[in-house]
């Protein structure tokens, strides 16, 4: 696994089991997706039972927004 990650340019980091709060990047992404989902549901006046679809839509949008540092969207970056 380490060789694969090294060849692909992936920085392999581990976190303690059952402690997602130690992974700040993933936690921030989850909060961002939740806030986007809530904003979409409130602004469109749709019922709460479509929260799953709203979350998928928020994730789709996040993957198409380009990063400030390199101007590329996550889905366009090679070697993922």
C-alpha positions as CSV (number, residue, x, y, z in Angstrom):
1,X,0.0,0.0,0.0
2,X,2.8,2.4,0.9
3,X,4.5,1.8,-2.5
4,X,1.3,2.4,-4.4
5,X,0.6,5.7,-2.5
6,X,4.1,6.8,-3.1
7,X,4.0,6.1,-6.8
8,X,0.7,7.9,-7.2
9,X,1.8,10.9,-5.2
10,X,-0.7,10.2,-2.4
11,X,0.3,11.3,1.1
12,X,-0.9,8.4,3.3
13,X,-1.8,9.4,6.8
14,X,-3.6,7.4,9.4
15,X,-5.9,8.4,12.2
16,X,-6.9,6.6,15.4
17,X,-9.9,4.1,15.0
18,X,-13.4,5.5,15.7
19,X,-12.2,9.1,16.1
20,X,-13.3,11.0,13.0
21,X,-12.8,14.3,14.8
22,X,-9.1,13.8,14.4
23,X,-9.4,14.2,10.7
24,X,-10.1,17.9,10.3
25,X,-10.2,17.9,6.5
26,X,-13.0,15.3,6.3
27,X,-14.9,16.8,9.2
28,X,-14.8,20.3,7.5
29,X,-16.0,18.7,4.2
30,X,-18.9,17.0,6.1
31,X,-19.9,20.3,7.7
32,X,-19.7,22.1,4.3
33,X,-21.9,19.5,2.6
34,X,-24.4,19.7,5.5
35,X,-24.6,23.5,5.3
36,X,-25.0,23.4,1.5
37,X,-27.7,20.7,1.8
38,X,-29.6,22.8,4.4
39,X,-29.4,25.9,2.3
40,X,-30.7,24.1,-0.8
41,X,-33.6,22.6,1.1
42,X,-34.6,25.9,2.7
43,X,-34.2,28.0,-0.4
44,X,-36.2,25.7,-2.6
45,X,-38.9,24.9,0.0
46,X,-38.7,21.2,-0.6
47,X,-39.6,18.7,2.0
48,X,-36.9,17.2,4.3
49,X,-37.4,13.7,3.0
50,X,-35.2,14.6,-0.1
51,X,-32.2,15.4,2.1
52,X,-30.3,12.5,0.5
53,X,-30.6,13.9,-3.0
54,X,-29.7,17.3,-1.7
55,X,-26.5,16.0,-0.2
56,X,-25.6,14.2,-3.4
57,X,-26.2,17.4,-5.3
58,X,-24.1,19.4,-2.9
59,X,-21.3,16.9,-3.3
60,X,-21.6,17.1,-7.1
61,X,-21.3,20.8,-6.9
62,X,-18.3,20.8,-4.5
63,X,-16.4,18.5,-6.9
64,X,-16.9,21.0,-9.7
65,X,-15.8,24.1,-7.9
66,X,-12.2,24.9,-8.6
67,X,-9.6,25.3,-5.9
68,X,-8.1,28.7,-5.2
69,X,-4.5,27.4,-5.1
70,X,-4.4,25.8,-8.6
71,X,-7.6,26.8,-10.3
72,X,-8.6,23.2,-11.0
73,X,-11.7,21.4,-9.9
74,X,-11.3,18.1,-8.0
75,X,-12.8,16.0,-10.8
76,X,-10.3,17.3,-13.3
77,X,-7.2,16.5,-11.3
78,X,-5.2,13.6,-12.7
79,X,-3.9,10.6,-10.6
80,X,-6.8,10.5,-8.1
